[in-house]
Structure formats: structure tokens, C-alpha cells
Amino acid sequence: MIRTLNLKYCVLIGIIIFAILLIVYIIMPRGKPVEIININPVFEIVKDGDIICRLGDRLWSRVFRDFSNDDNRFSHIGIIRVYNGQITVIHAEGTTSPGRDFVKEEPLADFLKIARKIGVYRIKDFDGSKISGLAMEYIGVPFDWQFDMYDESKLYCTELLYVILKQLIPTLELNKIYVKELGKNVIPIDAISNSEYFTEIYFVQAK
């Protein structure tokens, strides 16, 4: 009986030590510090209706980035809105914080706080203000953790752009890939960055 209790106690202590070491490993900086990107040029370049892409520094950023096969520079996108002298981003964001998983509008500077790479894309031969105007109607829609592009009651980041573009340009199509882990087709970030419908206006990355 005593041996059993001692064994359970040792296992418990081992788990606690492992958990502490894991937390220390995650939070401690490793290697060369990442340079903070100068985002000022982005404010000078973007126009209403542009698509802004970023590579974030969160755990989920790696997952979303790897959905792309050909261009995995980015993990998230948003739609630029320029209104009354303010530049904001409308985007469907999935986070681990309760109550924050939905389509939202936030200042461009806030959107870029965690960016390690930034890209700006502009749709060809189309009035971008129609994109941002329609995007406003989706603010508050929950984030789609099921990544079901056939259910518009919830939306993930590229799905938000897709449902808007299909309303404005019914003939437009974005590339889709099958994600085995999800068991369904999704729209990767490089469906925009590699699309014939968009032009890359700007790109920068942290060194």
C-alpha cells in the first residue's frame, strides 16, 4: 500500500515538474529577438477594400498558415476599411479567449500588433469600397471553427472574403484545398496571394 502511494506521489511530482518546464520553455525567448515591423508604410499604401494578410505569432497562426500549399507566408487575412480618415480591418478571428471569436472591426495598428509578415493585396478592375461596405454587414457573425464553407452562419477569415466576393462577382472563384484533418475543403490564404484576381501591392517581414 505504501509503495503504491509512493509511486503515485512520484508520478504526480514528475507531471508537475514536466508541466513547469514546458511552460518555461514556451514563455522564454529563444534565439535572436524578432525585429518589430515598421507598419507606417502600410498606412500610406492601403486603400478601401484592400485585403491585408499577416503571419501572426500565436499557436493557431502556424495551423492556419499550413493550410496553404504554395505560399505559406501568412496565417490570417482581413478587409481594409477607410472611412472618415480612419483605417480599420474587418476580419473573422478565432482566438482562445472566450467571447472574441467573431467577425470584428478593429484599428489597423491593432490588427498588425502580432504580425511577423505583412502583405497587401488589391482586387483588379473593381471598386474595393464595395467589398468593405458589404463586409460591415457581417460584423458579429461567429467564427467558424468547423471550417464549413457551405454554412454562412459562421465564418472563418478567407470564407468571409469569399462570401462577399461571390455576391459582388458571381463568376469569381478562389482556390480550395482538401484538409484531411478536417475532412473537408477549405479556402487557404494563398487562394488570395496566388490569385489572378489580386495584385500584391506590398510585402514586408520581420528579420
Secondary structure, DSSP 8 states (H G I E B T S, - for coil): -HHHHHHHHHHHHHHHHHHHHHHHHHHS--SS-------HHHHHH--TT-EEEEE-SSHHHHHHHTT-SS--S-SEEEEEEEETTEEEEEEEE--SSTT--EEEEEEHHHHTTT-SEEEEEEETTS-HHHHHHHHGGGTT-BB-TT--TT-TTSB-HHHHHHHHHHHH-TT-----EEETTTTEEE--THHHHT-TTEEEEEEEE--
